[in-house]
Amino acid sequence: MLESLLADLDQKKVIFERDHSYNETIYQATASLLMAATDSEKELSEDEVDKFINEFGFEHQETDWESAPLNSIFVGGNISVVSNQRLLQELSSLYVSFNRLKVFYRYDHDFMQAYVTPFFRDYLNEPQLIGKIERVPGTQIKYVYPPIKEITNRYQHSELLSSVKFQNLLVLRISRLMAIRNYAWLGFEEQLDGVIKLVEVELAE
């Protein structure tokens, strides 16, 4: 159980580093759109607008933070496998942190589904945008999508920057991305590293 837990936590460390880059890339894209929308001296090319809207449209996925070993310990009745009380206490705290993180990710996901996706459906030329996505924001993960032929009815998405509705979506999204950064992740990496070390010590003994 502890070996499985350690492997899972090591993987979560990799996911956290990926999520950090992912979140920051989406934040920078959203901020760039907002600055261009509210500052007459900030200009973006149509390609830049399309790129930033693409990145803005990605959302967080809470399922990446499901932990089968932790669920087995705290929900599945296997708490007795951890005899070290300090480790048990730290695992319990980490389990709560995982659940808190998932809540913040769910807020972001629900906001995107309720407001941004309908807006995209009504005001964007999605085939024009989707063909330009090469990788998931902030990662080297390829975004594989069926090839789309040249779009003839191209939109000038920069026109959306003058839309108050679009500007409001940008502001609200920035608030959610900042909440993840400032609250969900507050002390999280240090906590995860600390628990990994405790599990490694427990296994060595």
C-alpha positions as CSV (number, residue, x, y, z in Angstrom):
1,M,0.0,0.0,0.0
2,L,2.8,2.4,0.9
3,E,4.7,1.7,-2.3
4,S,1.5,2.3,-4.3
5,L,1.0,5.5,-2.4
6,L,4.5,6.7,-3.0
7,A,4.2,6.1,-6.7
8,D,0.9,8.0,-6.8
9,L,2.3,10.9,-4.9
10,D,5.4,11.1,-7.2
11,Q,3.0,11.2,-10.1
12,K,0.9,13.9,-8.4
13,K,4.1,16.0,-8.1
14,V,4.6,15.8,-11.9
15,I,0.9,16.7,-12.4
16,F,1.3,19.7,-10.1
17,E,4.3,21.0,-12.0
18,R,2.3,20.6,-15.3
19,D,-0.8,22.3,-13.8
20,H,1.3,25.2,-12.6
21,S,2.6,25.9,-16.1
22,Y,-0.8,25.2,-17.6
23,N,-2.6,27.6,-15.2
24,E,0.1,30.3,-15.7
25,T,-0.1,30.1,-19.5
26,I,-3.9,30.4,-19.5
27,Y,-3.6,33.3,-17.1
28,Q,-1.1,35.2,-19.3
29,A,-3.3,34.6,-22.4
30,T,-6.4,35.9,-20.6
31,A,-4.6,38.9,-19.2
32,S,-3.1,39.7,-22.6
33,L,-6.6,39.7,-24.1
34,L,-8.0,41.9,-21.3
35,M,-5.1,44.4,-21.6
36,A,-5.6,44.7,-25.4
37,A,-9.3,45.2,-24.8
38,T,-8.9,48.0,-22.3
39,D,-5.7,49.7,-23.4
40,S,-5.8,51.5,-26.7
41,E,-2.0,51.3,-26.9
42,K,-2.0,47.5,-26.7
43,E,-2.5,45.9,-30.1
44,L,-2.6,42.3,-31.0
45,S,-2.5,40.7,-34.4
46,E,-5.4,38.5,-35.5
47,D,-3.1,35.5,-35.1
48,E,-2.2,36.5,-31.5
49,V,-5.9,37.1,-30.7
50,D,-6.8,33.6,-32.0
51,K,-3.9,32.0,-30.1
52,F,-4.8,33.7,-26.8
53,I,-8.5,32.8,-27.2
54,N,-7.5,29.2,-27.8
55,E,-5.5,29.2,-24.5
56,F,-8.2,31.0,-22.7
57,G,-10.7,28.3,-23.6
58,F,-8.8,25.5,-21.8
59,E,-10.1,24.5,-18.3
60,H,-8.8,22.6,-15.3
61,Q,-9.7,19.0,-14.8
62,E,-10.2,17.8,-11.2
63,T,-10.1,14.1,-12.1
64,D,-6.3,14.3,-12.3
65,W,-6.3,14.7,-8.5
66,E,-8.2,11.5,-7.7
67,S,-5.9,9.3,-5.6
68,A,-6.8,5.6,-5.4
69,P,-4.3,4.9,-2.6
70,L,-5.5,7.8,-0.4
71,N,-9.2,6.8,-1.1
72,S,-8.3,3.3,-0.1
73,I,-6.9,4.4,3.2
74,F,-9.5,7.0,4.2
75,V,-12.6,5.7,2.5
76,G,-11.9,2.0,1.8
77,G,-11.2,1.0,5.4
78,N,-7.5,0.5,5.0
79,I,-6.4,3.1,7.5
80,S,-4.8,0.4,9.7
81,V,-2.0,-0.1,7.2
82,V,-0.4,3.2,8.3
83,S,0.9,2.6,11.8
84,N,3.0,5.8,12.0
85,Q,0.7,8.4,13.6
86,R,2.6,11.4,12.3
87,L,2.4,10.0,8.7
88,L,-1.3,9.2,9.2
89,Q,-1.9,12.8,10.3
90,E,0.0,14.3,7.4
91,L,-1.7,12.0,4.9
92,S,-5.1,13.0,6.3
93,S,-4.2,16.7,5.9
94,L,-3.0,16.0,2.3
95,Y,-6.2,14.2,1.5
96,V,-8.1,17.3,2.6
97,S,-5.8,19.5,0.4
98,F,-6.5,17.2,-2.6
99,N,-10.2,17.6,-2.1
100,R,-9.9,21.4,-1.7
101,L,-7.9,21.6,-4.9
102,K,-10.6,19.7,-6.7
103,V,-13.2,22.1,-5.5
104,F,-11.3,25.1,-7.0
105,Y,-10.8,23.2,-10.3
106,R,-14.5,22.3,-10.3
107,Y,-15.4,26.0,-9.9
108,D,-13.2,26.8,-13.0
109,H,-14.7,23.9,-15.0
110,D,-18.3,24.9,-14.1
111,F,-17.7,28.5,-15.0
112,M,-16.3,27.6,-18.4
113,Q,-19.1,25.2,-19.2
114,A,-21.9,27.6,-18.0
115,Y,-20.6,30.9,-19.5
116,V,-17.6,30.6,-21.7
117,T,-18.6,27.6,-23.8
118,P,-22.0,29.1,-24.8
119,F,-20.3,32.4,-25.7
120,F,-17.7,30.6,-27.8
121,R,-20.5,28.7,-29.5
122,D,-22.4,31.9,-30.4
123,Y,-19.6,34.3,-31.3
124,L,-16.5,32.4,-32.4
125,N,-15.5,30.6,-35.5
126,E,-14.4,27.4,-33.7
127,P,-13.1,25.6,-36.8
128,Q,-10.8,28.5,-37.5
129,L,-9.5,28.4,-34.0
130,I,-9.2,24.7,-33.4
131,G,-7.0,24.2,-36.4
132,K,-4.3,26.4,-34.8
133,I,-4.0,24.5,-31.5
134,E,-0.7,22.5,-31.5
135,R,-0.2,21.7,-27.8
136,V,-2.1,21.9,-24.5
137,P,-1.2,25.3,-23.0
138,G,2.1,25.3,-21.0
139,T,2.9,21.7,-21.8
140,Q,4.5,19.6,-24.5
141,I,1.4,17.5,-24.8
142,K,0.2,17.5,-28.5
143,Y,-3.4,18.5,-29.1
144,V,-4.4,16.1,-31.8
145,Y,-7.5,17.2,-33.7
146,P,-8.9,16.0,-37.1
147,P,-7.4,18.1,-39.9
148,I,-9.6,21.0,-41.0
149,K,-9.4,22.4,-44.5
150,E,-8.8,26.1,-45.1
151,I,-11.6,28.2,-43.6
152,T,-13.1,30.6,-46.1
153,N,-15.5,32.5,-43.8
154,R,-12.8,33.7,-41.4
155,Y,-13.7,35.8,-38.4
156,Q,-11.9,38.8,-37.1
157,H,-11.9,37.7,-33.5
158,S,-10.2,41.0,-32.5
159,E,-13.7,42.6,-32.8
160,L,-14.7,40.7,-29.6
161,L,-12.2,42.8,-27.6
162,S,-14.7,45.7,-27.7
163,S,-17.5,43.5,-26.3
164,V,-18.3,44.2,-22.6
165,K,-19.6,40.7,-22.3
166,F,-16.3,39.2,-23.5
167,Q,-14.3,41.6,-21.2
168,N,-16.4,40.5,-18.3
169,L,-15.7,36.8,-19.0
170,L,-12.0,37.6,-19.1
171,V,-12.1,39.4,-15.7
172,L,-14.1,36.6,-14.1
173,R,-11.8,33.9,-15.5
174,I,-8.7,35.8,-14.2
175,S,-10.3,35.8,-10.8
176,R,-10.7,32.0,-10.8
177,L,-7.2,31.4,-12.1
178,M,-5.8,33.7,-9.3
179,A,-7.9,31.8,-6.7
180,I,-6.3,28.6,-7.8
181,R,-2.8,30.1,-7.6
182,N,-3.4,32.0,-4.3
183,Y,-5.6,29.7,-2.3
184,A,-5.8,26.2,-3.7
185,W,-2.0,26.0,-4.1
186,L,-1.1,27.9,-1.0
187,G,1.6,25.7,0.7
188,F,0.5,22.7,-1.4
189,E,3.8,21.9,-3.0
190,E,5.7,22.0,0.3
191,Q,3.0,19.8,1.9
192,L,3.2,17.3,-0.9
193,D,7.0,17.2,-0.8
194,G,6.9,16.7,3.0
195,V,4.5,13.7,2.8
196,I,6.6,12.1,0.0
197,K,9.6,12.2,2.3
198,L,7.7,10.7,5.2
199,V,6.5,7.8,3.1
200,E,10.0,7.2,1.8
201,V,11.3,7.1,5.4
202,E,8.5,4.8,6.4
203,L,9.3,2.4,3.5
204,A,13.1,2.5,4.3
205,E,12.4,1.5,7.9
